[in-house]
Amino acid sequence: MQGIRIGVSVADGGGTRLEDLITQFSQAESMGFHSAWVANIFGFDALTLCALGARETTTLELGTAVMPTYSRHPLYMVQQALSTQAAAGGRFVLGLGPSHKLVIEDLLGLSYAKPARHVREYVTIAKQLIDERKCAFDGETYRVHASLDVVADPCPVLIGALGPVMRRICATLTDGTITWMTGPRTLGETLVPDIQRLAKEAGRSAPRVVAGFPVVLTDDPDGAKAAASQMFAIYGQLPSYRAMLDAEGLEAPGEIAVAGDEKAIEAAIAGLASSGVTDFNAAVFPFGPDPKASVARTWELLSSLAKS
């Protein structure tokens, strides 16, 4: 499909064998997808998965969507990211995000204070280390004077940039944004125009916009969206995603899913492309009496669109 790159999420729903996850990378490449994205939640480590997947592929772009920042020092995040970039031969994208108070404070016992300031300092340090392999930074949160000696090309850095302050950080410091639970109207009318304008004002090229959506090919879109609302219920409770659903005028997270027949899915992706989204990240979810078959059919359709 012209104007947009189509990728898929490597699905680690917990309890998935490592070998089965690695197979998804190979399958994505053989089916003509441009990219594969890995969330870092409570399953396998996303950077490790990308490094392993890179050794089984040759052309597929691999990225994290996203690595939480608070729980890992930027020096060691970049060290692992550049190691993954070396394994991928230059095909790796580092997606970063602050995660959520529920995870950082309630589960990990760390402070989630001032997330925008934290991200600004974090990506400033990360970009210095990625681009120059050394950093001299004294901020309010981090004071880093260190260097790395990893033989690898610089990798792009994307951040979750849902709010206005994060969009400015994205446009002025990073290579783009990767979104989730953010609908087509919000992307087209607010997020994409904002970061494009801010980047232009800063004399930088237009940032990349990777938009993630739950996706399924089905003749029962209403039923699929209801199922997705149960499957992705937690995202309706997290403040940053709740704000995006509210901005879109949606109540339940499943309402944002791209669900329907071939024409409906193609039209939805084409609409995103026309609004300035550069990459579509399809989180294909199972639905119907034969869940595995529904996933396979959806991958086949998206593959044909990626190749067209």
N, C-alpha and C positions, 0 to 999 in steps of 0.2 A: 504494500500500500504506500503510495507516494506521500512524502511529507512527514512521515513518522516511522520511527523504528519500533518494532514489536518484540518484546521480551516476555519471559515467563518467570514466575517465582518458583524456586526449588522448594517443594513443600516438605517441611519437617514438622509434622503435627505431634511429635513426641512418640517414642516407641518405634520409630522408623529405623531400619538397619542402615548403617553407613553405606554399605554397598548399593543399596537401593537409591539412596540420595545421589551418590556419584553417578549412577546410571542416568539420572535425570539430566545432568549436564551433557552427557554424550548424546542423549536423545534430543535435547534442545538444539544442539549443533547440527545433528543429522537432519533435523526437520526444518532447518533454515531460519531459526530464530536469531535475532541480532544479539540478544543478551539474556543472561540468567541472573536473578537477584535472590539473595539469601537474607532472611530476617534473622536477627540474633535475639532469641527470646530465652527459652529454657531447655531447648534441645541442644544439638551440636553447636559448637562455636562457629560462627559464620565465616570468619577469616580462614580458619582451618579448612572448612568445606570448600571455600573458593580456591585455596591452594591445591587441594586434592583434585577438585574438578578441573582445574587448569591443566593438570598433567594428563588428563584424559581427553582434552580437546585441543584444537589448534587455531580456531578462528573466533570462537564465541567470546563475547565480552562477559566478564563476571564481576558482580558488584554486591556490596552489602547494603541492606535496606532495613534497618540501619544498625551500626554499632553504637551502643550507649557510651557516652563520654565520661560521665561522672565516675564510673567505676574503674576506669583505666587511665593511667597517666598518659598524656599526649606523646611523650617520648617513646613509650613502649607500644602505644597504639601505632605510631608511625613505623617503628621497627618491624612490627609484625605485618603492617600493610605493605611496606617495601619488600619484605620477604615474599609476600604473596604476589606482589607485582613481578618479582624476579621469576617465581614459579610460573606465572602466566605469560611471561614474555611480552609484557607491556599491555595486557588486556584487562587489567584490574581497575575497578573504580571503588574508592573508599566513601561509602555513605555513612554519615555521622548524625547523631541526634542526642539530645539530653535525656531521652526516655521520659519517665513520668514520676511524679512525687510518690505515687503508690509503690513503684518499684524501688526508687532510689532511697527514700526515707523509710517507708513502712516495711519493705522486705530486706533491704541491705543495711539500714541504719545509718546512712550517710546523709549529709545535708543537701537539700535541693534548693538552696538559697540562690536567688538572682540567676536564673537559668540563662537569660540572654547575655549577661556579662560573662558568665562561665563559657558559653559557646563562642563568644567573640574572642576571648583570650585563647581558648582551646584551638580554634581553627587558625588563628594567627600563628601560634607555635607550630601547629601541624604543617601549615604551608611552608614556613621557613625550613623546617626539617626535611620536608619532601623535596623542595626545590633546591635548597642549598646544602643540605645535610648538616647544618649547624643552626643553633638558635641562641640568641641573646635577648631575653625578654624578662621584663620586670613589671608585673601587673598587680592587680589587687588580689587575684586568686592564685595565680601561678607566677613563680620566679624560676625560670629555666635557663641555664647556661650549660649547654651540652651539645654533643655532635654524634652523628651516626656514620658508620662505614659499611653501608649495604650497597652492593653493586646492582642497581636497578634503575630503570627510567622513572621519572616522577609520575605519580598516578593522580588522576583527577580527584577532587574532593567535592562531594555533594552534601548538603545538609537538609534536614527537614525545616522548611521555612514557611510555617503556616501563619504566624502572626506578623504584624507590620515591622517590628524590630528585627525579627529573624530574617525577614525578606531583605532588609537593608544589609544585614551581615552577609547573607547569601550573595547579593548583587555586587558587593564591594570587595569581598574577601575570598569567595569560593568559585567553583566552576559551575554551580547550579544547585537545583533542589530536587529532592525526591519526596513525593507526597503519598498520603494514604488517607482514606476516608474524606477526600476532598472532591467535591462534585464538579461537573463540567461548567456550570454557571459561575461558581466561585473561581475556578481556574481561569476561565475566559474573560470574566469581567473585573477581577480583582488581582489574583495572585500573579498571573503571567504579565499583565500590563505593568504592575508595580515593579517587579524585579527587572523587567526590560528597561523601564524608564530609569530606575536607580542605577543600573549598570551603564546605561548610556551617559548619564550625568557624571559618572565616575570615569568615563573614558574607557570602559571595558566592553568586551563583546557580549552579546546576549547570552545569558546563562542557559544551561541545559535544564529542561523540565521533564523529570521522569514521574509520570502519574500512575500510581498503583490502584487497581480496582479489583474487587472480586468479580469473577467472570464464569458464566456457564452457558453452554448452548442447550436450549430447552424450548419445548412448546408450551411450557407452563411458567411463564416469567413471574407471575404473582406468587405461585407456590415456591419458586426458587428464591425469591427475595425474602419470603417469610422464613424459609429454612436458613438463609444467610443471616438473618437478624438474630436467630438463635446461636448460630455458629460463631458469629463475630460480636456477640452481645457486649463483651467487655469494652469494645471501642466506643460504644455509646455512653460509657460511664467515665472515660478518661477526658479531663477538661479540654485538652487541645483538640482532640478529635470531635468531642461534643460541640465545640465551637464551630468546627467546619460543617458538621451536619446541620446545625442551627442556621448557619449562613446559607446553606443550600435549601433550607425550608423542609428538612427531612426529620422524621421522628426516630425511626429505627435504623441501625447501621446497614441492614440488608437492603434498604431502599436505594442505596447508592450503587448496588451491584449492576453490572452490565449483564443482563440476562434476557434471553429471547432467541429468536431464530437467526439464521445466517445474515439476513438483511439488517436486522436490528443491531446486531453486534458490529457489523461493518459500518453502519451509519454512526454508531456511537463513537467508534474509533476515529472515523473521518471527521466528526465534529470536534473531537479533541485536537486533531491535527490542525484544523482551521483556526483554532483558538490559540495556537502557539505552543502546544505541548509537543516536545521533541521525541519523547519515548513513552510507549505504553507498556506498563508492567502488569501482566495478567496473572492474578492470583486465582488460578482455576480451582473451583471447589466442587465436590461431588454432590449430585442431586438426582433424585428419582429412584426407580426400582432397581436400577443397575448402576450404582455410583461410579464404579471403575470405568464402565463404558461411557458414562457421561463425561468424565474427565478426558478420556481418549478422544472422543468426538470433538470436544472443545479444543484440545491441542491441535487436532487435524485442521479445524477451521482457521485457527489463529496462524498455523503454519502456512496455509495457503495465502493468507493476507500478508504475512511477513515476506513471502516470496514475490508477491504481485507488484 
